[in-house]
Amino acid sequence: LDLQRVVTIEIVQPQLRTLQRLHETWRYGGLTTLLTDPRMEQVFGDGRTFLLRGGRRFDLIEADALRPSSAYSGNLYSEGYFTLVRDRLNPGGLAATWAPTERVLNTFVRVFPHVLALPGILMGSNDPIAFDAARIMERANVPAVVQYYREAGVDILPLLEERLSRRQVFTPDFDRTTLVDYNTDLFPRDEYDLRPSRR
């Protein structure tokens, strides 16, 4: 399906004005799309609160990459956050996140029954994730897709080939009790750069 609507949630409201001013002097493809694509809906506020109170469901939920030791990063890498995301997915919907640490991987896999893990990237769902590497590469070679990434300064094909060849799959059969080192809202261990626990 073609992308029909994108809701972007920004916690710092002046950010959009700053990006608009930047766009006047620097025509970066990704920024141009963000500011001019009519499918973009800009919302200001806390993303986690938006999911909690909004009641809306989505086909895809993704949080921008945040260094795990940054202040408040625990809000986006915790078991509580991933559970909230999981519960806001439409049937067949996907959650995506950066996987900067083994602990983030553990936390994500504890929450989602179906996980596709690529180097640095995790995708989770309540339903089996259809995966066809050849089909993905075929779609990535569509001229409009190549042009889209080229405008953003990204050579997408080598990136895809490298990641797709190193995938891991987790299903409901995987024993999640083995994942004892993970992030929670009360103990965001990565945020405080705590060493793995010994249980």
N, C-alpha and C positions, 0 to 999 in steps of 0.2 A: 504494500500500500504506500502511496505517496504521503509525505508529511503534510498534514493539514493545519495543525496548530501547535505552537510552542509557547508554553508559559515559562517565563524567566523570572525568578524571584531574587531580588537584590536587597540585602539588608541595609546597605548604605545608600540612602535616597539620592544624594548629590552625584553619585557615580554616573548616572545616565547623562547628566549635563556635562560632566568631565569627559566622558567618552565622545559626546557630540562635538565638543571643542577639539578634542584630539583628532577626530575624523576630518576636521577642516584642514589639518596640516599633514595628516598621514593616512593615505587611502589603503589601509590594510583590509584584505578581502573578508576575513572573518568578522571584523568590526563593521564593515559596510553591510554585511548580511544582517548582523544583529540590529543595526539601526534602521535599515530600510525595508527589510522583508515584512510584508503585511501579515504574515502568519505569526509574527512575534507579538506576544502579549506581555507587557512589562508590569510587574507587580513589585511593590516595595514592602519589605517586612522580613520577618524571620521565616525561612523556608520550613523549618520543622513545625513551627506554629501554624503555618499555612496548611500543611498536610493534616495536622491534628484537628484544626477547627473547620477547615474548608469542606470536608466531606466529599470532595471530588475524587474520582478515580482516573487513573492514567494508564496509557499503553506503555510508557517509558518514563522512568524517574531516574535522574542522574544528578549528582552533586559535583560541582567543580572540584578539581584536585586541591587539597589543602595539606600542607606539611603536617604530619601526625603530631609533632611536638609544638605546633602553633597553639596559641591561646584559644580555648573553646573548641578545638578540633575534635575533642571527645564527643561533642554533640552530633558529629557526622560520621563517627566510626564506631559507635556503640551498638550493643545488642538491642537496646531500646529504640534507637533511630532506625536500624535496619528492619526491625519488626514493624514499626510504623509505616515504612516504605512498602514492605511486603503486603501489608493490609490495605494499601491504597492502590494496588495494581488491579487493572481490569483482568478478566480471564485471558491467559496467554501473555500478559504483560511482563515487561522486563525491568529490573533495576540494574543500574550500572554504577560502579565506583572504581576509583583508583585503589590499588592494593600496594601501598608503600611499605607495609610490614607483614610479617608472618601472622602477627596478632590480628591485623585487619582481615586477612584471609580466614583465620579461624572464626572470628566473630561473624563474618558474612555467611560462611558455610553452616554455622550453628543455626542460623535463622532461616535460610532459604532451602526448601527441599530439593531444588534443582539448581545447580551452579555450573557455569562454564567459566573456567579460569584460564585466561591468557596471560602472558607475562605483563604484570603491572595492571591488569584490567580484570575485573570480576563482573559477571552478569548472572543475576539470580531471578528465579521465577517460582511461582506456585505450581507451574505446569512444566512438563518436559520441554526442553529448549531444542528446537529443530536446528541442526547444524549441518551445513553443507559447504565445505571449504571451496569447492570448485564453483559453486553458485555465487558465493561471496566475491570471489575473484572476477567472475564474469560480470557481476553488477558493478564492481569497482572499475572495470574497463569501459563502461558506458561513457561516451563522450561528455555528457552533461555532468557526470560524477567526477570524471577526471578534471574537467574545467573548474568545477566547484572547489576542489581541493587545491588545484593549481593557483587559483585566485587567493587562497589563504596561505600560499607558500608551502604547501605540504605535498611531498611526493608519496602518495598513499600506497602505491603498489608494493614497494619493498617493505614498508612497515607492516602491511597486512600479511605478506608471505612469511615474514619472520615470526609474527605472533601466532598465526594460524597453525604453524607447524609444531608449536610447543604448548598445546592445550591440555588441560585436565578437566575431567567431568566428575561431578559429585551428584549422586542420586539419593533418594530417600533411604536406600539400603546402606549408605555409608554410616558407620558408627560415630556419631557426633560426640559421644561421651569421651572420646579420645582427645577432643579439643578443649583442653583445660586452661589454656592461657589465652584470654580474650578480653575485650574492652566492654565495660558496662557504663551506664550513666554515672553511677556512684564511684566507680573505679576505672576512670579512663586512663589506663596504664600507659598507653602510647603517648598521650598528651604530656604526661609527667616523665616520660622517658625512663620508665621503670623496667628493670630487667625481668625476663620471664619468671613467673612464679614457680616455685617448687612444691607441687602438691602430690 
